[in-house]
Amino acid sequence: MDVNKMSDDGTAKVPPDDKVWTDDGKLLFYQIQEKGSDWGTGHILDTTTMKHYPEKIEWLKFSQIEWANENSGFFYNRFDKPKSRTESK
């Protein structure tokens, strides 16, 4: 599977700069953007088990992700959910 192509129709992707590993490489935070949108949804993958954490972070746009020491958490910024479709563009 191409990690930068996340859907069969090619409309979802992981932008190259939106993948951040912990220092030990055990956890990966990445964003998926769909249908050419700048908006992304963040996911966490445990690379030792290849299982995803159930939490997802929505409404990411031009976000910087930084892991805390010892994989204790991470810092990010995101937008509030838009009130209407026109606000999400």
C-alpha positions as CSV (number, residue, x, y, z in Angstrom):
1,M,0.0,0.0,0.0
2,D,1.2,3.5,-0.9
3,V,1.2,5.4,2.5
4,N,0.6,8.7,0.7
5,K,-2.5,7.3,-1.1
6,M,-5.2,6.4,1.4
7,S,-8.2,5.7,-0.9
8,D,-8.9,3.6,-3.9
9,D,-10.0,6.6,-6.0
10,G,-6.9,8.6,-5.0
11,T,-8.8,11.4,-3.4
12,A,-7.3,10.9,0.2
13,K,-3.7,11.4,1.0
14,V,-1.1,11.9,3.7
15,P,0.8,15.0,2.9
16,P,4.6,14.4,3.2
17,D,5.1,17.0,6.0
18,D,2.2,15.7,8.1
19,K,3.8,12.6,9.5
20,V,5.6,12.9,12.9
21,W,7.2,10.0,14.8
22,T,8.1,9.8,18.5
23,D,11.8,9.8,19.2
24,D,11.8,6.0,19.7
25,G,9.8,5.5,16.5
26,K,7.0,3.5,18.3
27,L,4.2,6.0,17.6
28,L,3.3,7.8,14.4
29,F,1.0,10.8,14.2
30,Y,-0.3,11.5,10.6
31,Q,-3.0,13.5,8.9
32,I,-5.3,12.4,6.1
33,Q,-6.7,15.0,3.8
34,E,-9.6,14.1,1.5
35,K,-10.7,15.4,-1.9
36,G,-8.0,18.0,-2.2
37,S,-9.0,19.8,1.0
38,D,-6.6,21.6,3.3
39,W,-8.5,20.2,6.2
40,G,-7.1,17.0,7.8
41,T,-8.0,14.4,10.4
42,G,-5.2,13.2,12.7
43,H,-4.5,9.6,13.5
44,I,-2.1,7.8,15.8
45,L,-0.5,4.5,14.8
46,D,1.4,2.2,17.2
47,T,4.1,1.0,14.9
48,T,5.0,-2.1,17.1
49,T,1.5,-3.5,16.8
50,M,0.4,-1.7,13.6
51,K,-2.9,-0.8,15.4
52,H,-4.5,2.6,15.5
53,Y,-5.5,4.5,18.6
54,P,-9.3,5.0,18.6
55,E,-9.0,8.8,19.0
56,K,-9.1,11.0,15.9
57,I,-8.4,14.7,15.8
58,E,-10.5,16.6,13.3
59,W,-10.3,20.1,11.8
60,L,-6.6,20.2,11.4
61,K,-5.3,22.7,8.9
62,F,-1.6,23.7,8.5
63,S,-1.0,22.2,12.0
64,Q,2.3,21.5,13.6
65,I,2.5,18.4,15.8
66,E,5.1,17.9,18.5
67,W,5.4,14.8,20.7
68,A,6.1,15.3,24.4
69,N,9.0,13.6,26.2
70,E,8.7,9.8,26.6
71,N,5.7,9.5,24.3
72,S,3.5,11.0,27.1
73,G,1.3,13.0,24.7
74,F,1.6,15.5,22.0
75,F,0.8,19.1,21.2
76,Y,-1.2,20.3,18.3
77,N,-3.4,23.2,17.1
78,R,-6.6,22.9,15.3
79,F,-9.6,25.0,14.3
80,D,-13.1,24.8,15.7
81,K,-15.6,22.8,13.7
82,P,-17.0,25.2,11.0
83,K,-20.6,26.2,11.5
84,S,-21.5,25.7,7.8
85,R,-20.1,24.3,4.6
86,T,-19.0,27.7,3.3
87,E,-16.9,28.2,6.4
88,S,-14.9,25.0,5.8
89,K,-13.4,26.3,2.6
